[in-house]
Amino acid sequence: MTVIGTWNVENLFKFTPGGKFGPTSQAAYDAKIEGLSATITRAGVEVLAVEEVGDPDALAELAARLGGEWRHVTSGIFDPGHPIRVGLLSRLPFEVVTDRATFPQQLSAIQAGDDGMTAHQMGRGALAVRVTEPDGRTIDVIVAHLKSKLLSFPPGPNGRPRFRPRDEGERARVAAYALYRRTAEAVTVRALADELLAGQGEARQVMVMGDFNDEPEAATTQILLGPPGSELGTPGADQPDRGDKTRLWNLAPRIPAAERFSRVFHGRGELIDHLLVSHALLARAFEVHTVRPADVGGPHDGLPSMTEDPTSRRDAPASDHAMVFTRLSP
């Protein structure tokens, strides 16, 4: 059995005195590493996609804290202004296939701001890694972190990013720019999945996972699935069809209803972290769960309720997201 999952580890930076990001003390950093490692150990995952890695050295220290034969890798593509990126932690051997960000050739650059600035690539690279299971089978894993729904606005006179708009017109425009980018990023990740599937989804084990920053029914999440039909929970789910060669299935319906959220926003649980699998993995991935950094009871266990301003959690242990993972049967 292979246990594989995804987790947004929330701004994983080492402590740097006076640093712009990450914890404000060594003690807070140590507590974060401890909280992350405890949750990973409790989940029993062997392969973990991670998002919001700000410092690759911090990921290396997390791997060391886990003990054993943990390896790690991070994408080399990120926004220098906020250098969070995706990566992978694994006890199983792997090799990097590609680190992708550029939009497909057919997709035009998108508007990214009021100043007319455009973007032609993802803000964070999509990292494709080939993992080898103990029996020699391989799983091609794509780790992605799509554009956030949390909006930041151009800096004010003090030079700091704003999380409140000047007016509702600005809010609407910036939300549109974010949606343009998230949509183009979903198209880019889907194109990479098509390459790895190569029309052989019944035989090739492919997973696309990460923080998609939207729920299962959102249009951007749906783009990643490929051909419609045969979704889990529908009459066609167990019926072979031509789409099986290229389709990806979201495992969200297999998460127990009480666990089916990975983040809390203004008091409401939402599932924005996802595991998508090819047909070759669908029958193996029946057990799917979420696990939170702490289980303290209450409607959302240990997850905090987030607002539009994420800056208050620099010294918070562990993460504001739950991990989503599946146990793949032999």
FENPECOR-V671274 format. One line per field, one symbol per residue. psi: psi as a letter, one per 20 degrees, with the letter a starting at -180 (. if undefined). A space follows every 10 residues. Layout:
BEGIN
psi->???
END
This chain:
BEGIN
psi->pppqaqpojn mnqqpopjqh raqjqhghgh hggggghggg ghhkqhpopq qlohohhhhh hgghhhrblp rqqqqjproh hnlqrrappp iqqrqpgrop hpqqhipqqq pirhjjqrqj rqhpqppppo pprhjiqqpo pppqnrpqhp pqrqqahiiq qqjprhrhgg ggghhgghhg ghghhggghh hgggghgkjl hhhpopppqa oikrrhiqhh hhhihbprqk qpiqhjhjoq rhihhiqqpp jgiipphiil qiqpolippq oipqopqrhh igiilhoprq pqhqnjrrhk cjpqoqaioi iikhjpqcqj qqqprqopq.
END
